[in-house]
Amino acid sequence: MGSPIDMNPRAALGWQVEAGADEAILDAPVDRYAASARPAVKAVPVAPASVARAPASAPLQAPTAAVQSARSLAAAARSVGELAEALAAFDGCPLKRTATNLVFADGNPQARIMLIGEAPGADEDRLGKPFVGVSGQLLDRMLAAIGLDRTSTYITNVIFWRPPGNRPPTAAEIAACLPFVERHIELVSPEVLVLLGAASAQTLLGRTDGITRLRGRWFSFESAGMARPVPAMAVYHPAYLLRQPAQKRAAWRDWLAILARLKNVTVNHTSGSN
């Protein structure tokens, strides 16, 4: 494929999409080839009118203030519905200003198993539900392979708004969302927690190891508002498996272990009731 300046407009647009330029930043296009030939000048950037900005009377919160606000709002929620409302009113995460929709959760909040991924993508941002794109389709197939679906699971992320261009969330963005994630787990009170990918596992387990070292191992997740610890396993994110299909064998072993743990919990509960 040639340079975009040699193509017709439709082909040039296709080239940009393939290169990952999936969002318009300015109202008018900029010829970067011509701009690179000009001497550098200092300029004050002006935000385009199409980008929503906070009013001057409400400056962006510092990370510590955002976290404090998140903790207060999350702690006050007494149900999953109240938590969703509190999160919708929360303005401490800058991602809210660039996202289309809040992506809170999908599935059954009374399910025994809770799955937590990283952040919404373009499809999730458009529809307002987690894991509805290509990686979500693979997740649905993996769940079906062990006899589960979205009526018997509960799915969310550690980030509730899409990062621009699907970039990794920053530490400040994760910190602002984390109180809501922890309260979310407390309210659902699952019997098993599945952490999809490195970002989710590292955030909720407090580990720095990569996913290849974390996956397939059982950990214990607990927080101040929980009556009991929850067994948690990290697994490969479906998006990673789409890029590395050879790892599906290892992922299948992990999901079988999760199924066995669910069955073991059921047996223990049944035995304890006799």
LUMZAMAR-246991 format. One record per residue (C-alpha): x, y, z; chain; residue in three letters. Coordinates in Angstrom, 2 decimals, m for minus. Example, Ala and Ser with C-alpha at 12.3 -4.5 7.8 and 13.67 -1.06 7.14 Angstrom:
// residues 2
u | v | w | chain | res
12.30 | m4.50 | 7.80 | A | ALA
13.67 | m1.06 | 7.14 | A | SER
// end
This chain:
// residues 274
u | v | w | chain | res
0.00 | 0.00 | 0.00 | A | MET
1.40 | 3.42 | m0.97 | A | GLY
1.69 | 6.63 | 0.95 | A | SER
m1.67 | 8.18 | 1.94 | A | PRO
m0.87 | 11.33 | m0.07 | A | ILE
m0.87 | 9.21 | m3.25 | A | ASP
m4.33 | 7.70 | m2.61 | A | MET
m7.86 | 8.86 | m3.26 | A | ASN
m9.71 | 10.08 | m0.13 | A | PRO
m11.52 | 6.77 | 0.51 | A | ARG
m8.31 | 4.73 | 0.28 | A | ALA
m6.48 | 7.27 | 2.46 | A | ALA
m9.17 | 6.98 | 5.12 | A | LEU
m8.90 | 3.18 | 5.03 | A | GLY
m5.13 | 3.44 | 5.44 | A | TRP
m5.56 | 5.65 | 8.51 | A | GLN
m8.08 | 3.27 | 10.12 | A | VAL
m5.75 | 0.30 | 9.59 | A | GLU
m2.96 | 2.34 | 11.18 | A | ALA
m5.10 | 2.84 | 14.28 | A | GLY
m6.36 | 6.40 | 13.71 | A | ALA
m9.94 | 5.68 | 14.71 | A | ASP
m10.83 | 9.03 | 16.30 | A | GLU
m11.02 | 12.59 | 14.99 | A | ALA
m9.09 | 14.99 | 17.21 | A | ILE
m9.60 | 18.30 | 15.36 | A | LEU
m12.56 | 19.71 | 13.45 | A | ASP
m10.43 | 20.24 | 10.32 | A | ALA
m7.70 | 17.94 | 8.92 | A | PRO
m4.06 | 18.98 | 9.28 | A | VAL
m1.49 | 18.31 | 6.55 | A | ASP
1.33 | 16.95 | 8.71 | A | ARG
3.64 | 16.61 | 5.69 | A | TYR
3.40 | 20.34 | 4.98 | A | ALA
3.55 | 21.21 | 8.68 | A | ALA
6.81 | 19.31 | 9.13 | A | SER
8.52 | 21.61 | 6.61 | A | ALA
7.66 | 24.77 | 8.52 | A | ARG
9.85 | 26.13 | 11.34 | A | PRO
8.61 | 25.22 | 14.79 | A | ALA
6.62 | 27.97 | 16.50 | A | VAL
5.11 | 28.19 | 19.93 | A | LYS
1.34 | 28.25 | 19.99 | A | ALA
m1.38 | 28.00 | 22.59 | A | VAL
m3.53 | 24.94 | 21.75 | A | PRO
m7.23 | 25.68 | 21.38 | A | VAL
m9.69 | 22.89 | 22.12 | A | ALA
m12.14 | 22.27 | 19.25 | A | PRO
m15.73 | 23.25 | 19.87 | A | ALA
m16.87 | 19.64 | 19.47 | A | SER
m14.94 | 18.51 | 22.57 | A | VAL
m16.83 | 18.90 | 25.83 | A | ALA
m14.87 | 20.78 | 28.48 | A | ARG
m15.47 | 21.25 | 32.19 | A | ALA
m16.76 | 24.75 | 33.05 | A | PRO
m14.23 | 27.18 | 34.49 | A | ALA
m15.97 | 27.00 | 37.85 | A | SER
m15.37 | 23.22 | 38.05 | A | ALA
m11.67 | 22.47 | 37.44 | A | PRO
m10.47 | 18.88 | 37.11 | A | LEU
m10.00 | 17.16 | 40.44 | A | GLN
m6.55 | 16.20 | 41.63 | A | ALA
m6.06 | 12.42 | 41.83 | A | PRO
m6.27 | 12.38 | 45.62 | A | THR
m9.52 | 14.37 | 45.61 | A | ALA
m10.93 | 12.10 | 42.92 | A | ALA
m10.11 | 8.99 | 44.92 | A | VAL
m11.61 | 10.47 | 48.09 | A | GLN
m14.79 | 11.35 | 46.21 | A | SER
m14.93 | 7.86 | 44.68 | A | ALA
m14.54 | 6.20 | 48.07 | A | ARG
m17.31 | 8.30 | 49.58 | A | SER
m19.76 | 7.68 | 46.73 | A | LEU
m18.98 | 3.96 | 46.50 | A | ALA
m19.27 | 3.37 | 50.24 | A | ALA
m22.70 | 4.99 | 50.31 | A | ALA
m24.09 | 2.56 | 47.70 | A | ALA
m26.22 | m0.19 | 49.26 | A | ARG
m27.05 | m2.04 | 46.03 | A | SER
m25.64 | m2.60 | 42.57 | A | VAL
m28.24 | m0.20 | 41.19 | A | GLY
m27.21 | 2.54 | 43.62 | A | GLU
m23.56 | 1.94 | 42.73 | A | LEU
m24.34 | 2.40 | 39.02 | A | ALA
m26.13 | 5.67 | 39.80 | A | GLU
m23.22 | 6.89 | 41.95 | A | ALA
m20.75 | 6.05 | 39.20 | A | LEU
m22.85 | 7.89 | 36.60 | A | ALA
m22.72 | 11.00 | 38.82 | A | ALA
m18.97 | 10.69 | 39.45 | A | PHE
m16.81 | 13.24 | 37.60 | A | ASP
m13.40 | 12.34 | 39.04 | A | GLY
m12.23 | 10.21 | 36.09 | A | CYS
m11.22 | 12.28 | 33.02 | A | PRO
m12.15 | 9.39 | 30.71 | A | LEU
m15.81 | 10.25 | 31.26 | A | LYS
m15.32 | 13.43 | 29.21 | A | ARG
m14.18 | 11.58 | 26.09 | A | THR
m16.30 | 8.43 | 26.28 | A | ALA
m19.72 | 7.97 | 24.70 | A | THR
m21.24 | 5.79 | 27.41 | A | ASN
m20.65 | 4.55 | 30.91 | A | LEU
m19.91 | 0.80 | 30.66 | A | VAL
m20.99 | m0.57 | 34.02 | A | PHE
m21.76 | m4.30 | 33.83 | A | ALA
m23.61 | m7.08 | 32.08 | A | ASP
m25.08 | m10.38 | 33.19 | A | GLY
m26.64 | m11.52 | 36.44 | A | ASN
m25.62 | m9.65 | 39.63 | A | PRO
m26.80 | m12.69 | 41.64 | A | GLN
m24.43 | m15.00 | 39.76 | A | ALA
m21.94 | m17.14 | 41.64 | A | ARG
m19.06 | m16.09 | 39.37 | A | ILE
m17.92 | m12.53 | 38.61 | A | MET
m15.58 | m11.67 | 35.71 | A | LEU
m13.56 | m8.44 | 35.66 | A | ILE
m11.67 | m7.20 | 32.61 | A | GLY
m9.60 | m4.08 | 31.90 | A | GLU
m11.52 | m1.34 | 30.05 | A | ALA
m14.20 | m0.90 | 27.40 | A | PRO
m13.30 | m0.82 | 23.71 | A | GLY
m15.06 | 0.93 | 20.83 | A | ALA
m17.98 | m1.54 | 20.63 | A | ASP
m18.47 | m1.48 | 24.39 | A | GLU
m18.37 | 2.32 | 24.45 | A | ASP
m20.98 | 2.47 | 21.70 | A | ARG
m23.38 | m0.03 | 23.30 | A | LEU
m22.69 | 0.66 | 26.99 | A | GLY
m22.02 | m3.01 | 27.83 | A | LYS
m18.74 | m4.85 | 28.56 | A | PRO
m17.33 | m7.49 | 26.23 | A | PHE
m19.68 | m7.12 | 23.27 | A | VAL
m17.02 | m6.90 | 20.53 | A | GLY
m14.90 | m9.62 | 18.98 | A | VAL
m13.14 | m10.46 | 22.26 | A | SER
m16.54 | m10.61 | 23.95 | A | GLY
m17.72 | m13.16 | 21.40 | A | GLN
m14.71 | m15.32 | 22.24 | A | LEU
m15.45 | m14.91 | 25.95 | A | LEU
m19.02 | m16.08 | 25.35 | A | ASP
m17.71 | m19.20 | 23.58 | A | ARG
m15.30 | m19.95 | 26.44 | A | MET
m18.08 | m19.59 | 28.98 | A | LEU
m20.35 | m21.84 | 26.91 | A | ALA
m17.62 | m24.48 | 26.85 | A | ALA
m17.93 | m24.87 | 30.64 | A | ILE
m21.71 | m24.58 | 30.69 | A | GLY
m22.05 | m20.87 | 31.52 | A | LEU
m23.47 | m17.82 | 29.78 | A | ASP
m24.36 | m14.22 | 30.62 | A | ARG
m27.39 | m15.28 | 32.64 | A | THR
m25.15 | m17.27 | 35.00 | A | SER
m22.20 | m14.87 | 35.18 | A | THR
m21.64 | m11.20 | 35.99 | A | TYR
m19.17 | m9.18 | 33.91 | A | ILE
m17.53 | m5.78 | 34.46 | A | THR
m14.16 | m3.98 | 34.15 | A | ASN
m11.72 | m2.10 | 36.37 | A | VAL
m12.28 | 0.97 | 34.14 | A | ILE
m15.83 | 2.09 | 33.33 | A | PHE
m15.14 | 4.42 | 30.39 | A | TRP
m13.20 | 3.79 | 27.20 | A | ARG
m9.67 | 5.24 | 27.08 | A | PRO
m9.20 | 7.18 | 23.81 | A | PRO
m7.85 | 4.99 | 21.04 | A | GLY
m8.02 | 1.95 | 23.37 | A | ASN
m4.81 | 3.03 | 25.06 | A | ARG
m3.95 | 1.44 | 28.43 | A | PRO
m5.55 | 3.28 | 31.36 | A | PRO
m3.25 | 5.40 | 33.50 | A | THR
m2.52 | 4.76 | 37.16 | A | ALA
m4.60 | 7.82 | 38.10 | A | ALA
m7.58 | 6.58 | 36.07 | A | GLU
m7.38 | 3.16 | 37.70 | A | ILE
m7.10 | 4.70 | 41.16 | A | ALA
m10.20 | 6.84 | 40.54 | A | ALA
m12.27 | 3.81 | 39.50 | A | CYS
m10.91 | 1.29 | 42.01 | A | LEU
m13.20 | 2.19 | 44.96 | A | PRO
m16.20 | 1.50 | 42.73 | A | PHE
m14.71 | m1.81 | 41.57 | A | VAL
m14.06 | m2.96 | 45.13 | A | GLU
m17.56 | m1.94 | 46.24 | A | ARG
m18.96 | m3.68 | 43.18 | A | HIS
m17.36 | m6.95 | 44.28 | A | ILE
m18.59 | m6.46 | 47.85 | A | GLU
m22.18 | m5.94 | 46.70 | A | LEU
m22.21 | m8.88 | 44.27 | A | VAL
m20.37 | m11.12 | 46.76 | A | SER
m19.44 | m13.81 | 44.22 | A | PRO
m18.20 | m17.26 | 45.14 | A | GLU
m15.46 | m17.11 | 42.49 | A | VAL
m13.73 | m14.11 | 40.92 | A | LEU
m12.15 | m14.36 | 37.45 | A | VAL
m9.67 | m11.63 | 36.51 | A | LEU
m9.39 | m11.24 | 32.75 | A | LEU
m5.91 | m10.06 | 31.79 | A | GLY
m2.93 | m8.45 | 33.44 | A | ALA
m4.45 | m5.05 | 34.24 | A | ALA
m7.36 | m6.54 | 36.16 | A | SER
m5.18 | m9.08 | 37.97 | A | ALA
m2.45 | m6.62 | 38.92 | A | GLN
m4.96 | m4.01 | 40.11 | A | THR
m7.09 | m6.28 | 42.28 | A | LEU
m4.35 | m8.61 | 43.54 | A | LEU
m1.80 | m5.86 | 44.18 | A | GLY
0.81 | m7.71 | 42.11 | A | ARG
3.32 | m6.56 | 39.51 | A | THR
3.87 | m9.95 | 37.85 | A | ASP
2.89 | m10.39 | 34.22 | A | GLY
m0.17 | m12.39 | 33.26 | A | ILE
1.93 | m15.41 | 32.22 | A | THR
3.10 | m15.72 | 35.84 | A | ARG
m0.27 | m14.90 | 37.41 | A | LEU
m2.60 | m17.00 | 35.27 | A | ARG
m3.73 | m20.40 | 36.44 | A | GLY
m3.06 | m19.67 | 40.12 | A | ARG
m5.59 | m19.18 | 42.88 | A | TRP
m5.39 | m16.05 | 45.00 | A | PHE
m7.59 | m14.65 | 47.74 | A | SER
m9.31 | m11.30 | 47.23 | A | PHE
m10.65 | m9.39 | 50.19 | A | GLU
m11.62 | m5.86 | 51.12 | A | SER
m12.84 | m4.07 | 54.24 | A | ALA
m16.51 | m4.40 | 53.33 | A | GLY
m16.47 | m8.14 | 52.63 | A | MET
m17.67 | m10.78 | 55.07 | A | ALA
m15.30 | m13.38 | 53.62 | A | ARG
m12.38 | m13.57 | 51.16 | A | PRO
m13.19 | m14.63 | 47.60 | A | VAL
m11.04 | m17.12 | 45.64 | A | PRO
m9.75 | m15.37 | 42.53 | A | ALA
m7.99 | m16.67 | 39.43 | A | MET
m6.27 | m14.62 | 36.72 | A | ALA
m6.71 | m15.83 | 33.14 | A | VAL
m5.66 | m14.62 | 29.72 | A | TYR
m7.79 | m11.81 | 28.34 | A | HIS
m9.83 | m12.89 | 25.28 | A | PRO
m8.20 | m10.12 | 23.23 | A | ALA
m4.79 | m11.64 | 23.99 | A | TYR
m6.00 | m15.07 | 22.90 | A | LEU
m7.15 | m13.60 | 19.60 | A | LEU
m3.59 | m12.40 | 19.02 | A | ARG
m1.96 | m15.53 | 20.48 | A | GLN
m4.25 | m18.48 | 19.64 | A | PRO
m1.55 | m20.96 | 20.69 | A | ALA
m2.28 | m19.95 | 24.31 | A | GLN
m5.87 | m21.22 | 24.11 | A | LYS
m4.74 | m24.63 | 25.39 | A | ARG
m3.44 | m23.06 | 28.62 | A | ALA
m6.57 | m20.90 | 28.85 | A | ALA
m8.75 | m24.00 | 28.56 | A | TRP
m6.95 | m25.58 | 31.53 | A | ARG
m7.60 | m22.44 | 33.56 | A | ASP
m11.32 | m22.43 | 32.76 | A | TRP
m11.58 | m26.11 | 33.68 | A | LEU
m9.97 | m25.29 | 37.03 | A | ALA
m12.52 | m22.50 | 37.51 | A | ILE
m15.36 | m24.92 | 36.74 | A | LEU
m13.94 | m27.43 | 39.22 | A | ALA
m13.73 | m24.71 | 41.88 | A | ARG
m17.36 | m23.77 | 41.30 | A | LEU
m18.41 | m27.40 | 41.67 | A | LYS
m16.33 | m27.74 | 44.82 | A | ASN
m17.97 | m24.66 | 46.34 | A | VAL
m21.38 | m26.15 | 45.55 | A | THR
m20.45 | m29.45 | 47.22 | A | VAL
m19.15 | m27.67 | 50.31 | A | ASN
m22.29 | m25.56 | 50.61 | A | HIS
m24.49 | m28.63 | 50.21 | A | THR
m22.52 | m30.57 | 52.82 | A | SER
m22.65 | m27.66 | 55.24 | A | GLY
m26.43 | m27.46 | 55.04 | A | SER
m26.92 | m31.11 | 56.12 | A | ASN
// end
